[in-house]
Amino acid sequence: MKKSDIAAVILIASVSALIAWFSANAVIGEPKQSALKVKTAHTISATVDKPDDRVFNSEAINPTVERSIGKSANSLPFN
């Protein structure tokens, strides 16, 4: 390579680096130096509130029990 080729490569690389630097600063921007307010955490107590009687009562439907409507046409579909 000639000296002029090396100089051209260095010039192109430095111009590309400057363009990348300014475009990154335009897109990302600088972090704000303003003060932030942070919410404080409250202590966790060992007491538990009583659940709502409309949802948790003795007459409620148990979703863990299998329910079926009608008869299945095929009791063993994959055998």
N, C-alpha and C positions, 0 to 999 in steps of 0.2 A: 504494500500500500504506500502511496505517496503521502507526503506531509500534508498536502491539501485535503486528501481523503480523511486522514485522521482528524484534522481540524474540523471538517464538515460533520463527522460523526459526533465529535464532542459538542459542537454547536447544536446539532439536532437533539442530542440527549439532554443538554441543559435546558433548551427551550421546552422540550416535552416535559421535563421535571417541573419547570415553572408553571406550565399550563395545568398539569395534574395537581400541583399544590394549591393554586388559586381556585380551581374547580372543586376540589375537595373541601376547601374552606367555605365556598359558596353553598355547597350542598349540605354539609354537616354543620358548619358554623362553630362559633366559640361557645364554650360552656358559660352559663350565666353565673355571676358571682353574687347573686342576691341571697339573702338569708331565707332559709326554709323553716317552716313550722312542722314539727313532727308530733303526731298523736302519741300520747302516752298509753301504755298498756295498763289495764286494770287487773287487780288480783283476781285469781280464780278461787271461788269458795267451794267448800265441800258439800254444801246443801244443794238439793235438787228440787226444783219446783214440781208440783203435782201436774201430770199431763192433763190435757183437755178431756173432759168426760164425753164430749160429743164424738171424739175419735176413738179413744181407748175405753171401751165399755165392755161389759160381759156379753152383749148381744151383737157385737160387731162381727163382720165376716172375717174369717182367718184366711189371709191370702196365701199361706203356705200349704193349705190343704188342696189337693188336686180336685178340680171340678170338671165334670164332663156333661155336655148337653146332647142327649140322644145317644144312639148306638153307633159305634164305629163300624164301617163296612168291612174293613180289613184290620183285624187285630194284630197281625204280624206282617207289616208291609215290607220288611227287608229280609225275610227268611225264605 
